[in-house]
Amino acid sequence: MINSIATENLAVAYGENLVVDDLDMQIPQEKITSIIGPNGCGKSTVLKAVGRILKPKGGMVYLNGHDIRSLSTKEVAQKMAILPQSPQAPAGLTVGELVAYGRFPHQRGFGKLKPEDKKIIQWALDVTRLSEHETTAVDNLSGGQRQRVWIAMALAQQTDLILLDEPTTYLDLAYQLEILELLFRLNREQGCTIVMVLHDLNLAARFSDYMIAIRGGDVIRHGLPEVVMTADVLKETFRIDAEIVTEPRTGRPVCISYDLIKDGVN
Amino acid sequence: MTREAILKYKRRLALRNLLILMGGLFLLLVSLFVSMNAGYSKLSILDTLNTVAGKGTATHELILFQYRLPRIVISILIGAGLALSGCLIQGISRNPLAEPGLLGINAGAGMMVILYALLLGITNFSSIFTLPFLALIGAAGAAISVYLLAYKKQEGISSERLILTGIAVQAGISALTTILIVNLDDMRFSIVSGWQAGQIWGANWQYVLTLLPWLCVLIPYCLYKAKSLDVLNLGDEVALALGMPVEKERRKILIVAVMLAACCVSVGGNISFVGLIAPHLARRMVGPKHQILLPVCALTGAVLVCIADTLGRMLIQPSSIPTGIMTAIIGAPYFIYLLVRR
């Protein structure tokens, strides 16, 4: 298996507070990988450090085998798109304008859009079904549409690797599925490597080829959904007692019910 | 919306922006002309036209070319410079309340002016460039200390830290300034208070010639950075994700903003509100894209200060209301209106 991203002894801290320490993690190429874990476990932190939005305190991040620090931030942006959690668009900016920023890593100087840039922007708008809203201000859109605009911007970057931090937050069930199916299509049709942090375990298991469960900045288990979505792993990761079955429609594991573990501690 | 409708919309938008730009230029010319007519010595419109055409009397030429025009040109340049500086600072801090004064620029410059009056005690300034030069140093000094205090090794500069530190430093310098002012005698006090009120005192061609080269370099550089400002406006994380070296870019733009404001303040005195109001007005007219926002903002600032200066000279004669006070009189109600409307 070829890795898109690998980390070695990765350590990330906010100030003096070490959130992630000594993390070794591999993200397989051309697969959909989900990072799961409880609140505050460091999953967003890991994603940001991998996406060089946060400077690690120590350790290495490799992008396609290269030390990420040896590449300029612009070179990285040509290979990897990362969408932070719930970004804010400036007031009055239109959908088309925002998506066009996705071409920024590929531009020089004054940044005039070339015809091929425009074609890519149009494609990004089309696959996210936003073409109709191209001239609408982003702040006039619903939460779900807004999320799609940001994804469209990341798509316009035209990278083989896309990192997303909770792309389905604030979305209702249909929109969640829509976003994940879009990412699924990108992966299957264009061979994009997708890495995302997801809260919803069942959606993660359904759409991922690979899962990584994190707690306290450590990888508890990584592998196929069948390997990670087990009662044992969820117990260790989330401190829940979960009931896992295989969903007949998708053939993937789902968590149908769960309880807090009531052991001697509580 | 169909393809054609979108294209049509884009063309209309481009036309609209062009019209706003032209309208701004036209307004600037009108206020320039009105301003030439305004003042203690009456010049009729015909006199002004004749003098501009080179057919005026010697007195008229003296009044217009040696007294009024340099002052008007200075007010226009200062307006444009401060407005752009405010736009840059609002852009990099993503805070609509940010303005050059918030980085301690006005306070730092004012402090130096007072120190100069107090320590060296010279009331009629030795060289006409001494005061602007000192004001420049004070402005830059204050801005640098704000930056250094806000800088954190691991995270660099965050917008909130920059603004909070700016407020703190500004308050500190202002307090010191007040203590110093108490110790001034009447003569020096009037000079210092004139500066504090934003009395444009650099009203001759020499000041225009010192200010102009700076602006000729800084303003085009601002326009060149329009795209960077747009991307920074998306927030640090998104800008980083798009491959922008955020910290480096922000520092560059901050330096330009400080230089712009510092040279304007050094010639014009403490002129407030322009750097805050002009970007707001411009953004309401043309939206957040800096390529069009910056030029419209510069025009807005120029018109604003030109009008403020003209009104200041017209309302109370033979003396005048300092320009800085006038911009505040115009700016404050508009700002309150903005806040109430939200």
Interface residues (C-beta under 8 A of the other chain):
Chain A: G15 K48 G51 R52 I53 K55 S72 T73 K74 E75 V76 A77 Q78 A81 I82 L83 P84 P87 Q88 A89 P90 A91 G92 L93 G96 E97 L98 Y101 G102 F104 P105 Q107 F110 G111 S131 E132 H133 E134 T135 A154 Q157
Chain B: M1 I6 Y9 K10 R94 Q154 Y224 A226 K227 D230 V231 N233 L234 G235 E237 V238 L240 A241 L242 G243 M244 P245 R283 G287 P288 K289
